[in-house]
Amino acid sequence: MKACVTTLLLMSLTFAQSLPQEPGYGPEHHEPALYEYGYKVHDDKYGTDFGHSENRDGYVTKGEYHVLLPDGRVQTVTYYVDGKSGYVADVSYSGEAYHGPATPHHAPAHHAPPHHTPPHLAPPHHAPPPPPPLPVHEAYHQPPPHYGFHN
């Protein structure tokens, strides 16, 4: 019995080693990061204006992004990141804030509570008493005939 189990175990190990292996994730690259990118969106029809630019060389990253605020100013964030200081940002605003004409605010109108008159109640209706119940008649049932011979 032990020889049979050992033989099956060795056969399964041999079969498992002969299966094709799945490829891994590929070689790892340990080169310092180096990139530069940016984008801008400006649409006068919808009042959209924003953008972002960034470049990185190793552990040092520098960038800037801006957005048009609802009050008409442009908020710009200039930032840098290096291996020691972490994320450092400088936020600035350009342009004048415009808040538009003030909309008048009216106090809500006070309405008197509705006046409810008491309901008109009709005089009570007295119905005549119900008639007495009819007498109960019990039916007579004749027993079934018996056709037998008596000795």
C-alpha positions in Angstrom: 0.0 0.0 0.0 2.8 2.4 0.9 4.5 1.7 -2.4 1.3 2.5 -4.3 0.9 5.9 -2.5 4.6 6.7 -3.0 4.4 5.9 -6.7 1.3 8.1 -7.1 2.9 11.0 -5.2 6.1 10.8 -7.4 4.0 10.7 -10.6 1.9 13.7 -9.6 5.1 15.7 -8.8 6.6 14.8 -12.1 3.4 15.8 -13.9 3.2 19.1 -12.1 6.7 20.0 -13.1 6.0 19.3 -16.7 3.1 21.7 -16.9 3.8 25.0 -18.7 4.5 27.8 -16.3 2.5 31.1 -16.4 4.6 34.1 -17.2 5.3 36.5 -14.4 4.6 40.3 -14.3 7.8 40.9 -16.3 11.1 42.4 -15.4 11.2 45.1 -12.7 12.7 48.4 -13.6 14.6 50.2 -10.9 15.5 53.3 -12.9 14.7 56.7 -11.5 11.4 58.1 -12.7 11.7 60.7 -15.4 8.6 62.2 -17.0 6.8 65.5 -18.0 3.2 66.1 -18.8 0.5 68.8 -18.8 -3.0 69.6 -20.0 -5.2 72.7 -20.3 -8.9 73.2 -20.7 -10.4 76.6 -21.7 -14.0 76.8 -22.8 -15.6 80.3 -22.9 -19.1 78.9 -23.7 -19.3 77.1 -20.4 -16.9 79.2 -18.3 -14.4 76.3 -17.9 -10.7 77.0 -17.4 -8.4 74.6 -15.6 -5.1 72.9 -16.2 -2.2 71.0 -14.8 1.5 70.5 -15.6 4.1 68.4 -13.8 7.6 67.1 -14.3 9.6 64.5 -12.3 13.2 63.6 -12.2 14.0 60.8 -9.7 12.6 61.8 -6.3 12.0 65.4 -7.2 8.6 66.4 -8.6 7.5 69.9 -9.4 4.2 71.0 -10.8 1.3 73.5 -11.0 -2.4 73.4 -11.4 -5.0 76.1 -11.8 -8.8 76.4 -11.8 -11.2 79.2 -12.5 -13.3 79.7 -9.4 -17.1 80.6 -9.5 -16.3 84.1 -8.3 -14.1 84.8 -11.3 -10.7 84.4 -9.7 -8.1 81.9 -10.8 -6.6 79.7 -8.0 -3.1 78.5 -8.8 -1.3 75.8 -6.7 2.4 75.5 -7.3 4.0 72.5 -5.6 7.1 70.4 -5.2 7.9 67.1 -3.7 11.4 65.8 -2.9 12.5 62.8 -1.0 12.9 64.7 2.3 10.3 67.4 2.6 7.1 65.7 1.3 4.4 67.7 -0.5 4.9 71.5 -0.2 2.3 73.7 -1.9 1.9 77.4 -2.4 -1.6 78.6 -3.2 -2.2 81.9 -4.9 -5.2 83.8 -6.4 -5.3 86.2 -9.3 -8.1 88.4 -10.5 -10.9 90.2 -8.7 -13.7 88.3 -7.0 -17.1 89.1 -8.5 -20.2 88.2 -6.6 -22.9 89.7 -8.9 -25.8 91.8 -7.8 -27.4 90.8 -4.5 -30.7 89.1 -4.9 -33.4 90.6 -2.6 -34.5 88.3 0.1 -38.2 88.5 1.1 -39.4 87.2 4.4 -42.0 84.5 4.0 -45.6 85.7 4.0 -47.5 85.0 7.1 -50.8 83.3 6.5 -53.5 83.0 9.1 -54.4 79.5 10.1 -57.4 78.2 8.3 -60.7 78.6 10.1 -62.6 75.4 10.5 -66.3 75.5 11.4 -67.5 72.6 13.5 -69.2 69.9 11.4 -73.0 69.9 11.2 -74.3 66.8 12.8 -77.6 65.4 11.7 -80.1 64.2 14.3 -79.7 60.6 15.2 -81.9 58.2 13.1 -83.9 55.6 15.1 -84.7 52.6 12.9 -87.6 50.3 13.9 -86.6 47.2 15.6 -85.9 44.2 13.4 -88.8 41.7 13.0 -88.8 38.6 15.2 -87.1 35.6 13.8 -89.2 33.1 11.9 -90.0 29.7 13.6 -87.6 26.9 12.9 -89.2 23.8 11.3 -87.4 20.6 11.8 -87.8 18.1 8.9 -88.7 14.5 9.5 -86.6 12.0 7.8 -88.0 8.5 7.5 -85.5 5.8 8.1 -84.4 3.8 5.1 -86.4 0.7 4.3 -85.0 -2.6 5.5 -85.6 -5.6 3.2 -84.4 -8.6 5.1 -85.8 -12.0 6.0 -86.4 -12.8 9.6 -86.1 -16.4 10.9 
